[in-house]
């Protein structure tokens, strides 16, 4: 048998083309697997985490109550006015006029309870007090 010399050009076969495309195919497979994993994570978030947030007993109990804007205003002046201003016009904290059009009640409760936006501290008033605070926020123009 005659072996190819170093000057003999290599023969291109379907097998050599397939070998050359393997790294690109592996990258596409990895990208597809990562995209599938991300989609599964998003589905789990929607199916498991969001309903759990909606079933939070504190939020449910607060939303089942009718709040008093007057009592909520008193609570606001004692706990919130130092940062949000006596008229909720904003100082260190943001202006709260129209906040109920920017956030729903669940989001407002979570903001107060978690203090999610520094430097806001977290509070967890009794559900009735939280319902009163929500009524006050809804009363702001």
N, C-alpha and C positions, 0 to 999 in steps of 0.2 A: 504494500500500500504506500502511496506517495503522500507525505504530509505536506500541508500548505507551507509555503515559504513566507518569511516575514513581509515580502513584497507583494504577496498575493492578496488582493482585496478580500475583505470578509464578505461572506454571503449573507444577505438580509433575508431572513425567513419570518414567517408569522410568529414563531416562538420568540425570536429576538425582539420583535416589535412589542410583543406582549410584556416581555421582561422590562423593556424601557418604559412602558406606561404604568408599571406597578406602583411606583411611589405616588404618582398623581392619583391613581385609583384608590390607594390607601388613604390619601388626604381627603378625597371626596367621601369615602366611607366614614372616616373619623368625623368629618363635618356633618354628615347626615346623622350619625349617632348622637353627636352633641346637640343638634337641632331637635332631635326626637326627645332627648333627655330634658331639654329646656321646655318643650311643649308639655311633657308629662308633669314637670314641676309647676308650670302655670295652671294646669288642670287641677292638680292637688291643692294649690292655693285657693282656687275658686271653689272647689268642692268641699274642702276640709276647713281651711282657716277662716274664710269669710263667714260661713254660717256660724262658726264658733264665736266670732266677734259679735254677730247679731244675737246670739243666744246668751250673751253676758248678762247674768242676773241683775247686776247693778244698773246697767243701761236699760234693760227691760222694765225693771221696777220704776226707774225714774221716768221713763216714757209713758208708763201707765198712769202717772199722777198728773193732776192739774196744778200748775204752778201759779203763784201770785207775783205779778210784776212789782208790786209794792214791796213785798218781802224780799224779792230778788234784788231790787234796787238797794235795799238796806245792806244785804249781804255783799253786793258789789262794792258799795262805798267802804265797807269795813275791810274787805280782802283784796279788791282788784284795782280800786281807784288810784292807789299809789303808783301804779305803772301805766294804767290805761286812762287816767284822768278822771276827775269827778263826773264829767259829762260823757265819759267813754270816748273822748275825742283823740286819745292816743298821746302818750308821752314816751316812756321807755318801751312800753308795749304798743301794739298797733291800735289804730282807730277801730272801734268795734261797731260803728254805725253801719248797718247793712251786712253784718257778719252772717246773719241767718240766711242771706241770699248767696253767700259764698261757700258756706258749709252747712251740711244738714245737722239735725239734732244729735245724731250718733257721733259725728265728727266733733261737734262742739263739746260734748261730754268727754270724749276721749282726750281732747286737747286740755281740758281743765284737769282731768284726773291724772294724765300722764305728764303734763308740763312739757310736752314733746318739743316745744320750741324754746331753747334757752334764750334768755335767762329766766323764763317762766318756771316757777316752782310747781310741783304737783300738789293738787288738793283732792280730797275725796269727801265732799260734804255728804251729809245724809241725803238719801234719794229725794226727799221733799225739798230740801234746800237747793239741790241741783235743779229740780223742776222749777223752783222759783227763779233761779238764776237764768234758766232758759227762757222763762216768760219775760224777764226783764230784757234779755238780749233781743227777743222778738219785738219788744215795745220800742226799741231804738229806731229812729227814722232812718 
